[in-house]
Amino acid sequence: MTVGIVGLGLMGGSLGLALQRTKLVTKIVGFDRNLSHCEEALKLGLVHEIVSFDDIKTCDMIFLAIPVVGIIHVLQELKDISEKTTIIDLGSTKEEIIKATPAQIRKNFIAAHPMTGTEKFGPSAAIPDLYHDKIVVLCDTDNSGDLHKNRAIQIFSHIGMKIVFMDPAAHDDHASFISHLPHAISYALANTVMGQEDPKSILSLAAGGFRDMSRVAKSSPLMWADIFKQNRTNLLHSIEIFEQELTKSKKMIEDEDWQGLEAWMSKATTLHKIL
């Protein structure tokens, strides 16, 4: 089976490395509009060959590892693919992508969100085990053809992923709390500290807590602005809920309600029993 990967950054590059470990795939080809990404991906061995977009269309499976707006655009260019070609997107939002999928290739299409990543981006960020032992959410598979659904299940299983099926609207709602809100908070924290502290103080005083919480603020602004745009309503709701909790803590500190604050913190620590 020949696999084509559109987008050769962290997600696409890591996928290329993971697929090379399986016996399902005989050849992996890549395409990226950024020519330096193509050169770097080839040099790093993320794919076997760089091809044109027209050549990508002839693959047995096509993975779209690009920002959400790009996925929606590329789907419009895939209307003429074979009915046996499987298209899988790796976008962080699902509802808008599914709505934008052309009717003539809806059976070919699998809407997937691998719940994995790092704050790094570009081909050099690719790592072989990015997908291993992680969750991948598949959405709206009832409208996908059996051939394509089975291929997706098989290939994600072979790279070590655990598969969860979910309604796209529910996915986007959950993702706003679990993934998108933490990124918004991290960017806000980084900007807050940089607005109050000089670089020398940050460098000398920043400890584990700040480093951990600000780490994802290193993520690609282009990609995350796109995600925030696509999941705007859900993200705004999650930010409002977060603001209520932050206001609650502020009020207890103002009122010197230390017992209430400790109880509030204790409730939060129960999260680790789940994780």
Secondary structure, DSSP 8 states (H G I E B T S, - for coil): -EEEEE--SHHHHHHHHHHTTSSS-SEEEEE-SSHHHHHHHHHHTSSSEE--HHHHTTSSEEEE-S-HHHHHHHHHTTTTS-TT-EEEE--S--HHHHHHS-GGGTTTEEEEEE----S--SGGG--TTSSTT-EEEEE-GGGS-HHHHHHHHHHHHHTT-EEEEE-HHHHHHHHIIIIIHHHHHHHHHHHHHHHHS-HHHHHHH--HHHHHHHGGGGS-HHHHHHHHHHTHHHHHHHHHHHHHHHHHHHHHHHTT-HHHHHHHHHHHHTHHHH-
